[in-house]
Amino acid sequence: MKKLLLFVALGALVASCGGKKEEKKDDGFEVSRTKTEETKAKTDEGVPVDLDNKGVGPIENLAFPAEIDEEMAARGKAKFDGICVACHMVDKRMIGPALKGVYERRSPEWVMNMILNPDGMLKEDPIAKALLKEYNNAIMLNQNLTEEEARDVAEYLRTL
């Protein structure tokens, strides 16, 4: 019995010591950041700026007036603070993209359609698909906003 136990222990020791050997360096700890930088470069290339894409959804044309409607923006801020901040920050990436300057990257129609029809956008729109991939498949949930509520949020986003 002792010989069997010794044999099993010896076998386990040999099995755990075998396999791939890692190369050790004498010059200390080394960190390679090459892969992280390549990933960031690919991410930036993966989601193009496209102001002509209107997205998939009920909004076909939307032209913002020259002046921001402060009352509408205030309602939009309240809605944004109640719903959107769970995934979006104004100027930092979070679960979803930062929304400051969104109209420098996307058309107003695209933004409205993403707010109103995220399911359809994620299935059919190439930019929404690229964003989904960039943000680790974190799906934007449909908040079931009315067009008026979405327009309020869109107006608020103009103020950022």
C-alpha positions in Angstrom: 0.0 0.0 0.0 2.8 2.4 0.9 4.5 1.6 -2.5 1.3 2.4 -4.4 0.9 5.7 -2.5 4.6 6.6 -3.2 4.2 5.7 -6.9 1.0 7.9 -7.2 2.7 10.8 -5.5 5.8 10.4 -7.7 3.6 10.3 -10.8 1.8 13.4 -9.8 5.1 15.2 -9.1 6.4 14.3 -12.5 3.2 15.3 -14.3 3.1 18.7 -12.6 6.7 19.5 -13.4 6.4 18.5 -17.0 5.0 20.4 -19.9 6.0 23.8 -21.3 8.9 25.5 -19.7 9.0 29.2 -19.5 12.1 31.1 -20.3 13.4 33.1 -17.4 15.3 36.3 -17.9 17.9 37.5 -15.4 17.3 41.2 -15.9 14.2 41.4 -13.8 10.5 42.0 -14.4 9.5 43.0 -18.0 6.1 44.2 -19.2 5.2 44.3 -22.9 2.6 46.9 -23.8 2.7 46.2 -27.6 -0.5 44.1 -27.7 -2.5 46.8 -25.8 -1.4 49.5 -28.2 -2.2 47.4 -31.2 -5.7 46.7 -29.8 -6.3 50.4 -29.3 -5.2 51.1 -32.8 -7.6 48.5 -34.2 -10.4 49.8 -32.1 -10.0 53.3 -33.4 -10.0 52.0 -37.0 -13.0 49.7 -36.4 -15.6 52.5 -35.8 -15.4 55.1 -38.4 -16.8 58.6 -38.2 -19.8 58.8 -40.5 -22.1 61.8 -40.5 -24.0 60.5 -43.5 -25.3 57.3 -42.0 -28.8 57.8 -40.6 -29.2 54.4 -39.1 -32.1 52.1 -39.0 -35.3 53.2 -37.3 -38.2 55.7 -37.4 -36.1 58.9 -37.8 -35.3 59.7 -41.5 -34.6 63.4 -41.2 -33.7 65.6 -38.3 -32.3 69.1 -38.5 -31.3 70.8 -35.4 -32.2 74.5 -35.1 -29.2 76.9 -34.7 -30.1 77.7 -31.1 -30.3 75.0 -28.3 -33.7 74.8 -26.8 -32.8 75.1 -23.1 -36.1 73.7 -21.8 -35.9 70.6 -24.0 -32.2 70.1 -23.0 -33.2 70.3 -19.3 -35.8 67.6 -19.8 -33.2 65.6 -21.8 -30.6 66.0 -19.0 -33.1 64.7 -16.5 -33.9 61.7 -18.6 -30.2 61.1 -19.3 -29.3 61.3 -15.6 -32.1 58.8 -14.8 -31.5 56.2 -17.5 -28.3 56.7 -19.6 -25.7 57.2 -16.8 -25.9 53.5 -16.0 -23.8 52.9 -19.1 -22.6 56.2 -20.5 -20.5 59.0 -19.1 -20.2 62.4 -20.7 -16.5 62.4 -21.4 -15.2 58.9 -20.5 -15.7 55.5 -21.9 -17.7 53.2 -19.6 -19.9 50.3 -20.6 -20.9 52.4 -23.6 -19.1 55.2 -25.4 -18.6 58.8 -24.1 -21.2 61.0 -25.5 -19.5 64.3 -25.5 -19.1 65.4 -29.1 -21.3 62.6 -30.4 -22.6 64.9 -33.3 -19.0 65.2 -34.5 -19.0 61.5 -35.1 -22.7 60.6 -35.9 -25.6 62.2 -37.6 -28.6 63.4 -35.5 -30.8 60.8 -37.2 -28.3 58.0 -36.3 -28.3 59.1 -32.6 -32.1 59.3 -32.4 -32.5 55.9 -34.1 -30.0 54.4 -31.7 -32.0 55.7 -28.8 -35.3 54.6 -30.2 -34.4 51.4 -32.0 -31.2 49.9 -30.5 -32.2 46.3 -31.3 -32.7 47.1 -35.0 -29.6 49.2 -35.1 -27.4 46.4 -33.6 -28.8 43.9 -36.1 -28.5 46.0 -39.2 -26.3 49.1 -38.9 -22.6 48.6 -39.5 -21.5 51.4 -37.1 -23.7 50.0 -34.3 -22.3 46.5 -34.9 -18.7 47.9 -34.8 -19.5 49.7 -31.5 -21.0 46.5 -30.1 -17.8 44.7 -30.9 -15.6 47.5 -29.5 -17.5 47.5 -26.2 -17.3 43.8 -25.6 -20.8 42.9 -26.9 -22.4 45.2 -24.2 -25.9 45.6 -25.8 -27.7 48.9 -25.5 -31.1 48.1 -24.0 -34.2 49.6 -25.4 -35.5 52.1 -22.9 -38.9 52.4 -24.6 -38.6 56.2 -24.9 -41.1 58.2 -26.9 -39.8 60.2 -29.9 -40.4 63.3 -27.8 -38.3 62.0 -24.9 -35.5 60.8 -27.3 -35.5 64.3 -28.9 -35.1 65.8 -25.5 -32.1 63.6 -24.8 -30.7 64.4 -28.3 -31.0 68.1 -27.5 -29.2 67.6 -24.2 -26.4 65.8 -26.0 -25.9 69.0 -28.1 -24.9 70.8 -24.9 -22.1 68.5 -24.0 
